[in-house]
Amino acid sequence: MRQIPVDTSQMTLMLIQQPEKKVKNRETGEIARDRATDQALFNVNVAVIVDGKPDAVTIVVPEDGIAEALVPGMPVALPGLVARPWENNNGHGISYRAAAVMANVPVAASNGKG
């Protein structure tokens, strides 16, 4: 499957809600798992803000990439973010996946004084 790296350097990313396990089958409640590692996958809902305009986007992250102490409203980083175009009989779109979601605490600018 084709993957397109996403450059987030010009975006602000904020966590909308706590990550939730991704459900593969709603009827059985089966949780989606990574094919290569068998880890549970999580949906991470973030606000992507570009030029002051927000959009809500869901990013899939493996269980070991979910940082502790995530709080809705906090800025986050999504290392390894890729977009994956998809198409089937029901339509088409873009899904997003990242290696991790972690707090993105801005580094305070130094005033040059120690």
C-alpha positions as protocol buffer text, in pm:
chain_id: "A"
residue {
  index: 1
  type: MET
  ca { x: 0 y: 0 z: 0 }
}
residue {
  index: 2
  type: ARG
  ca { x: 129 y: 345 z: -89 }
}
residue {
  index: 3
  type: GLN
  ca { x: 230 y: 565 z: 205 }
}
residue {
  index: 4
  type: ILE
  ca { x: 291 y: 939 z: 188 }
}
residue {
  index: 5
  type: PRO
  ca { x: 499 y: 1100 z: 467 }
}
residue {
  index: 6
  type: VAL
  ca { x: 322 y: 1397 z: 629 }
}
residue {
  index: 7
  type: ASP
  ca { x: 528 y: 1703 z: 731 }
}
residue {
  index: 8
  type: THR
  ca { x: 367 y: 1846 z: 1045 }
}
residue {
  index: 9
  type: SER
  ca { x: 616 y: 2131 z: 1091 }
}
residue {
  index: 10
  type: GLN
  ca { x: 365 y: 2394 z: 975 }
}
residue {
  index: 11
  type: MET
  ca { x: 75 y: 2253 z: 1182 }
}
residue {
  index: 12
  type: THR
  ca { x: -43 y: 2269 z: 1537 }
}
residue {
  index: 13
  type: LEU
  ca { x: -171 y: 1932 z: 1660 }
}
residue {
  index: 14
  type: MET
  ca { x: -392 y: 1913 z: 1969 }
}
residue {
  index: 15
  type: LEU
  ca { x: -539 y: 1604 z: 2130 }
}
residue {
  index: 16
  type: ILE
  ca { x: -920 y: 1611 z: 2121 }
}
residue {
  index: 17
  type: GLN
  ca { x: -990 y: 1311 z: 2346 }
}
residue {
  index: 18
  type: GLN
  ca { x: -813 y: 1018 z: 2507 }
}
residue {
  index: 19
  type: PRO
  ca { x: -697 y: 750 z: 2258 }
}
residue {
  index: 20
  type: GLU
  ca { x: -946 y: 465 z: 2221 }
}
residue {
  index: 21
  type: LYS
  ca { x: -896 y: 110 z: 2097 }
}
residue {
  index: 22
  type: LYS
  ca { x: -989 y: 77 z: 1731 }
}
residue {
  index: 23
  type: VAL
  ca { x: -1278 y: -164 z: 1682 }
}
residue {
  index: 24
  type: LYS
  ca { x: -1239 y: -394 z: 1382 }
}
residue {
  index: 25
  type: ASN
  ca { x: -1580 y: -558 z: 1405 }
}
residue {
  index: 26
  type: ARG
  ca { x: -1862 y: -367 z: 1575 }
}
residue {
  index: 27
  type: GLU
  ca { x: -2083 y: -676 z: 1599 }
}
residue {
  index: 28
  type: THR
  ca { x: -1829 y: -885 z: 1790 }
}
residue {
  index: 29
  type: GLY
  ca { x: -1633 y: -602 z: 1953 }
}
residue {
  index: 30
  type: GLU
  ca { x: -1309 y: -739 z: 1804 }
}
residue {
  index: 31
  type: ILE
  ca { x: -1021 y: -492 z: 1841 }
}
residue {
  index: 32
  type: ALA
  ca { x: -808 y: -407 z: 1536 }
}
residue {
  index: 33
  type: ARG
  ca { x: -450 y: -533 z: 1556 }
}
residue {
  index: 34
  type: ASP
  ca { x: -131 y: -450 z: 1369 }
}
residue {
  index: 35
  type: ARG
  ca { x: -63 y: -724 z: 1114 }
}
residue {
  index: 36
  type: ALA
  ca { x: 314 y: -724 z: 1171 }
}
residue {
  index: 37
  type: THR
  ca { x: 332 y: -693 z: 1552 }
}
residue {
  index: 38
  type: ASP
  ca { x: -15 y: -806 z: 1668 }
}
residue {
  index: 39
  type: GLN
  ca { x: -37 y: -497 z: 1891 }
}
residue {
  index: 40
  type: ALA
  ca { x: -377 y: -342 z: 1952 }
}
residue {
  index: 41
  type: LEU
  ca { x: -439 y: -32 z: 1741 }
}
residue {
  index: 42
  type: PHE
  ca { x: -578 y: 291 z: 1882 }
}
residue {
  index: 43
  type: ASN
  ca { x: -773 y: 576 z: 1725 }
}
residue {
  index: 44
  type: VAL
  ca { x: -629 y: 912 z: 1826 }
}
residue {
  index: 45
  type: ASN
  ca { x: -849 y: 1212 z: 1751 }
}
residue {
  index: 46
  type: VAL
  ca { x: -656 y: 1533 z: 1699 }
}
residue {
  index: 47
  type: ALA
  ca { x: -731 y: 1885 z: 1587 }
}
residue {
  index: 48
  type: VAL
  ca { x: -500 y: 1975 z: 1300 }
}
residue {
  index: 49
  type: ILE
  ca { x: -467 y: 2352 z: 1287 }
}
residue {
  index: 50
  type: VAL
  ca { x: -318 y: 2512 z: 975 }
}
residue {
  index: 51
  type: ASP
  ca { x: -335 y: 2888 z: 918 }
}
residue {
  index: 52
  type: GLY
  ca { x: -571 y: 2918 z: 1215 }
}
residue {
  index: 53
  type: LYS
  ca { x: -824 y: 2675 z: 1064 }
}
residue {
  index: 54
  type: PRO
  ca { x: -885 y: 2351 z: 1257 }
}
residue {
  index: 55
  type: ASP
  ca { x: -991 y: 2013 z: 1121 }
}
residue {
  index: 56
  type: ALA
  ca { x: -1060 y: 1702 z: 1326 }
}
residue {
  index: 57
  type: VAL
  ca { x: -861 y: 1400 z: 1206 }
}
residue {
  index: 58
  type: THR
  ca { x: -834 y: 1044 z: 1337 }
}
residue {
  index: 59
  type: ILE
  ca { x: -485 y: 894 z: 1342 }
}
residue {
  index: 60
  type: VAL
  ca { x: -421 y: 521 z: 1402 }
}
residue {
  index: 61
  type: VAL
  ca { x: -136 y: 450 z: 1646 }
}
residue {
  index: 62
  type: PRO
  ca { x: -11 y: 113 z: 1779 }
}
residue {
  index: 63
  type: GLU
  ca { x: -48 y: 47 z: 2151 }
}
residue {
  index: 64
  type: ASP
  ca { x: 323 y: 85 z: 2231 }
}
residue {
  index: 65
  type: GLY
  ca { x: 318 y: 432 z: 2069 }
}
residue {
  index: 66
  type: ILE
  ca { x: 60 y: 577 z: 2309 }
}
residue {
  index: 67
  type: ALA
  ca { x: 242 y: 804 z: 2553 }
}
residue {
  index: 68
  type: GLU
  ca { x: 131 y: 821 z: 2915 }
}
residue {
  index: 69
  type: ALA
  ca { x: -24 y: 1132 z: 3067 }
}
residue {
  index: 70
  type: LEU
  ca { x: -196 y: 1253 z: 2751 }
}
residue {
  index: 71
  type: VAL
  ca { x: -463 y: 1511 z: 2829 }
}
residue {
  index: 72
  type: PRO
  ca { x: -728 y: 1641 z: 2588 }
}
residue {
  index: 73
  type: GLY
  ca { x: -640 y: 1990 z: 2470 }
}
residue {
  index: 74
  type: MET
  ca { x: -264 y: 1940 z: 2495 }
}
residue {
  index: 75
  type: PRO
  ca { x: -34 y: 1988 z: 2196 }
}
residue {
  index: 76
  type: VAL
  ca { x: 92 y: 1656 z: 2062 }
}
residue {
  index: 77
  type: ALA
  ca { x: 352 y: 1526 z: 1820 }
}
residue {
  index: 78
  type: LEU
  ca { x: 289 y: 1241 z: 1578 }
}
residue {
  index: 79
  type: PRO
  ca { x: 627 y: 1097 z: 1474 }
}
residue {
  index: 80
  type: GLY
  ca { x: 623 y: 883 z: 1163 }
}
residue {
  index: 81
  type: LEU
  ca { x: 290 y: 1024 z: 1042 }
}
residue {
  index: 82
  type: VAL
  ca { x: 190 y: 892 z: 700 }
}
residue {
  index: 83
  type: ALA
  ca { x: -117 y: 928 z: 481 }
}
residue {
  index: 84
  type: ARG
  ca { x: -252 y: 618 z: 306 }
}
residue {
  index: 85
  type: PRO
  ca { x: -495 y: 663 z: 17 }
}
residue {
  index: 86
  type: TRP
  ca { x: -759 y: 390 z: 3 }
}
residue {
  index: 87
  type: GLU
  ca { x: -1037 y: 286 z: -230 }
}
residue {
  index: 88
  type: ASN
  ca { x: -1300 y: 13 z: -228 }
}
residue {
  index: 89
  type: ASN
  ca { x: -1651 y: -47 z: -363 }
}
residue {
  index: 90
  type: ASN
  ca { x: -1798 y: 186 z: -100 }
}
residue {
  index: 91
  type: GLY
  ca { x: -1579 y: 486 z: -178 }
}
residue {
  index: 92
  type: HIS
  ca { x: -1234 y: 627 z: -126 }
}
residue {
  index: 93
  type: GLY
  ca { x: -1042 y: 846 z: 114 }
}
residue {
  index: 94
  type: ILE
  ca { x: -722 y: 892 z: 310 }
}
residue {
  index: 95
  type: SER
  ca { x: -634 y: 719 z: 635 }
}
residue {
  index: 96
  type: TYR
  ca { x: -357 y: 833 z: 867 }
}
residue {
  index: 97
  type: ARG
  ca { x: -115 y: 635 z: 1079 }
}
residue {
  index: 98
  type: ALA
  ca { x: 168 y: 739 z: 1311 }
}
residue {
  index: 99
  type: ALA
  ca { x: 432 y: 547 z: 1502 }
}
residue {
  index: 100
  type: ALA
  ca { x: 339 y: 730 z: 1823 }
}
residue {
  index: 101
  type: VAL
  ca { x: 146 y: 1011 z: 1986 }
}
residue {
  index: 102
  type: MET
  ca { x: 325 y: 1208 z: 2255 }
}
residue {
  index: 103
  type: ALA
  ca { x: 307 y: 1539 z: 2437 }
}
residue {
  index: 104
  type: ASN
  ca { x: 466 y: 1820 z: 2239 }
}
residue {
  index: 105
  type: VAL
  ca { x: 579 y: 2063 z: 2505 }
}
residue {
  index: 106
  type: PRO
  ca { x: 718 y: 2378 z: 2345 }
}
residue {
  index: 107
  type: VAL
  ca { x: 1078 y: 2450 z: 2442 }
}
residue {
  index: 108
  type: ALA
  ca { x: 1104 y: 2787 z: 2614 }
}
residue {
  index: 109
  type: ALA
  ca { x: 1319 y: 3034 z: 2423 }
}
residue {
  index: 110
  type: SER
  ca { x: 1643 y: 3112 z: 2597 }
}
residue {
  index: 111
  type: ASN
  ca { x: 1714 y: 3474 z: 2679 }
}
residue {
  index: 112
  type: GLY
  ca { x: 2086 y: 3403 z: 2677 }
}
residue {
  index: 113
  type: LYS
  ca { x: 2118 y: 3444 z: 3055 }
}
residue {
  index: 114
  type: GLY
  ca { x: 2221 y: 3146 z: 3262 }
}
